[in-house]
Amino acid sequence: MIAPGAAGLLLAGAGAAALLTERVWVSAGLSLVFLLLVLTGPAGRRWPYLAAALVSGLGVFVLSPFLAVNGTTILWSGPTVPVLGVIDVTREELVEAALHATRLTAVALAFAVYALRLDHDALLAAAGRVRRSAFIAALAIRLVPSLERDAIGLAEAVRGRGLELQGVRARSQLISPLVAGSLERALNLAESMEARGFGRAGRTRLPGPRWRVRDWLVAALAVALPLMVALWL
């Protein structure tokens, strides 16, 4: 197994490479790798991340050619719309839309891999001097899975009382109890942190596992990957 810190650096480097590349096949390949990693994550938690990443990427790919004005190889010519002019789709617009869509999908799926596959406690323990910032980031990343579990529990409780939540309007009734539960969880967390002396001087912590050779190689790859993409791809 790779150390969580090295894995996090590799995800950051691959995400940066996806943003820097000008080649569709590079960003599409990174998206595919991240997609396979997400699919190996917990089945009950991965679908919101998959839906957000794939729907947003598909939306960019579908809408961009109609909003951009670029290229001369016209593939489809549509009506003339006031202010926007002639709505047409060119080959260059499709290539540019595919690039932006795969970039967005790759970055979104990289965050999904971070949320689903990495050990955030180990990352926090290895943060060293930036433990406070890492702690805040870990809490933010865990917000979506916590809200998801609360929503499932509330839906099951309502179903046990003979009611079935179907449709967006019915499920929107869960927003108020979810917000109240989140505020209560935040207060409980703050009290437990205060009781355990979080932020006080002289604190102790367990030493984390030392990096092995392969962890340093992965960290070097994380730095080299965006540099190679920026210079040659």
Phi, psi and omega in degrees: 000143178275143177300141181303324179296317178293320178296320177297319177296321179295320177297317179296318179294319178293322176296319177295322178297321178296325180283331185273336187290151174250007181253128181295322184293331178290309180294325177292321178295318177295321177299319180295318179297313179297322179298317178296323178293321178295321181294339176273359178280182180301128185297325183284346185248345189279337188296324178296322179292318178297315181297315181297316183290312185287321180292318179294317178297317178296322179297318178296319181294323183282319187275328186303315181299332180279339182260339181269156175234098187202142173091166182238346181273092185281125177261331180207133180242124184251200182285169176265123182251133178305143181075311182280333182087209181284127178270109178223166180235124179249165179297319180296323178294322178295318179296316179295320178295319178296322179296311181294322181293316180289328174299309181298317180297317180298314181294317179297318179290329175297318175296324178296317177298318178300317183286328188263328192251340184267152177272104185289330177295318177293323176297318179295319180294331182268002186290332177068242186290341182251036184296324181295313178296320179294324179296316178297318180296320179295320177296320180294320180295325182281354183296315183296311177299324179294316177296324179296315179296319178297318180296319178296317179296318179294320179296320178292323178295318178293321179295326178293341177264012175091011180245145180240124179273111180230135179091164183293320183295319180291318181289336178295342177292347178279350185297314182299308178295330177293318178295317179297319178294324178294319178295319178295320178295322179295319178295317178297320179295317179298320179294319180292323177295319179294321180294331181267006175076031180296131178089353179281157179287153176078020180288158178239159177207155179290138178291138179279165179294143181284147179290140174263180185299317182294331177293319177293325176295320178295319178297320177295321176296324179297326178281322185285329185300307178294330178294317179296319181293319181293327184271327187237341183238000000 
